[in-house]
Each structure stands twice: as structure tokens, then as C-alpha cells.
Amino acid sequence: MRGDAEVIALLNEQLTSELTSVHQFTLAANMQANWGFTKLAARTCQDIAEEQEHVERLTRRILTLEGTPDFQRLFQIRVGNTVPDQLRAAPFLELEVVARLNPGIQMCSSKGDIASASLLSEILAEEEEHIDQIETQLHLINTLGEQLYLSKQI
């Protein structure tokens, strides 16, 4: 089924974002585990799995539309050298996703590609949940203090 070029370009841009997230979170999870924050590392690994699922779903959709998934690009990877810095860096990609997908979903719908719009809507909802989760962790750091917060992540 031949897809619209603009829709395929949007799906590939989102694919780039998801691949970047996988790399960024993989580095963060390994750093967290290395520092002994095993609970936090395990949660970050769950985030990696969610992003990898997005990669797979986007790849399948692009192929269905007879496009070529672009695995060659990555956006800038932002990883901090402390847990709070990592948490502050994480929302950048997620917020870019929200800014991209809201108009992108409308564009897909206007072109009659309801399946792509639905896929992107599902990804958007999951990314918004992830932003909320990160904001909650940053709030806990501010409320409890960094040392107490980190002691709960061991």
C-alpha cells in the first residue's frame, strides 16, 4: 500500500526520535547501574523497552506504506553525569515528540491515513505519561533532597 510521502517523512522523524531515546536511556541505565542505583536502572530499562516497541511499530508502519525506515539518523543524545542531570535531560526528546505529534496526527487524519494517526496518538499518550513520570521524579528530588531520593533507588 503506497503511503503519502509527508506521512512517511513524519513517521521516519518519529523513528529517529525513538532510536535516539533508546540510545540515551541505554547509556543512562548503564550509568545508573554502575553507580549502584539498581531500582532506578531497572525503571530506565522499562523505558527502553517501551521506546523499542515504538521503534518496531513505526518500522512496521513505514514498511506497510512502502517507505524505507531510516535507522541511520539520531538526534542529539543528552545524558547527565548525575541522576538529577539525567532526569533533567530526559524530557527534551519527549517534549519535542509532543510538539511534533500533535500537528502530525492532524496531518495524517487530513490525508486519510487514520492508521498512522492512531499509531502516533498512542505513542503521544505514552510519551505524555513518561514526561509526567520524569516530572514526578524531579519533584521528589526537590522535595526529599537528592541524597534521600537516591538512597531509595538502591
N, C-alpha and C positions, 0 to 999 in steps of 0.2 A: 504494500500500500504506500504510494508515494505521498510523502508529507510536505507541508509547507516549509520553505527554506527558512523563514523567520522563526517558526516554531522550533525547528531543528537547531537553529543557532541558539535560541534561548535554552533549550534542553542541554546543549553542549556547554553553555556558560554555567548552568547549574551543576553539571557534571564536574566541571573544573573546580567549582566551589566545594563540592563534596569530597573530591580527591584531595584537595588542599586540607580540608578538615581532618580526613583520615591521617594524613602525614603529621599535621600539627598535634592532634590528640595522641598519636602513637608516640611521638617524642615526649610529650608531657607525661603520659602514663609511665613510660620507662624511667623518666627522671624522678617521678613521684615514688615509684617502687624502689629505685636506687637510694632515695632519701629515707626509706622506711615507712612511707605513708601508704601502706598496702590497701587500706579501705578506700582511700581516695583514688589510688591507681586502679582498683577494681571498678569503681564507678566510671572512671575515664575510659576504661576498656569497654564498658557497656555503651558509652557514647560512640566509640569507634565502630562497634558492631552496627549501631543504628545508621551511622554515616555510610558504612559499607553496603548496607541494604539499600540506601538511597542510590548509591553508585550502580548497583545491579539493576534496580528498577529503571533508572534513567537510561542505562545502556540498552536494556531490552526495548524500551520505548523508541529510542533513536533508531535502533535496527529495524523495528517494526515499520517506522516511517521511511525506511530505505536511506537513512543517513549514516554517517560514519562517526561513531563515538570518538571524541578527541581525548586520548589519555596522555597526550604529550605536554599539556599545559598545567601549570599550577599558579595560583595566586600567591602573594607573599605569605610566608609562614611566620607567625608571631608566637614565640614561646618565651616566657619569662624565666628568670633564673631563681625565682622563688614561687611557692604555691600561690600567694596572692597575685603576683605578677602574671602567672599563667592564667588565673581566673579572670583577671582584667583584660588579658589579650584575647581570650576565647570569644567574647561577644562580637568582635569586629566582623568576622565572617558571617555569623548568624544574622547580624543586623543588615549586612549587605544582601543576604538572601531575602529577608523580608522586603527590603526596598525593591529588589528585582522581581520577586514573585507576585506581589500584589498587582502591578500592571501587567505582568506576563500572563497571569491567569486570565485576565480580561481579554488580552490579545488572543490567546488560544481559543477562548469561547467565541470571540467575534469572528474567528476564522473557521468556526465549526468543529474544532478539534477538542471535543469535550473530554476525551480520554486523557489527553495531555493536561488539560486544565484540572481534571480531577486528581491526577498524579501530583501535580505541582501544589494543589490545595492541601493534599495530605502531607506533603513534605513541609509546607509552610506551617501547618499546625504543629508538627513535631519540632520544628526549629523554634517556634514561639515558646513551646514548653521548655526547650533547652535553655533559651535566654532567661526564662523565669527561674529555672534551676540554678543557673550561674549567679543571677542577681541575689538569690536566696543565700548562696554560699558566701558571697561578698558581704551581705548584710550580717551573716553570722560572724564573720571575721571582725567586722566593725563593732558588733555588739559584745561578743565574747572576748575579743582580743585574739591576736594571731596565735600566741602560744597555746592558749586553751583550745582554740579551734583545731590547731594541728595535732594536739595531744589526742583528740578524738578520731583522728584519721590514721592512727597506727594500727 
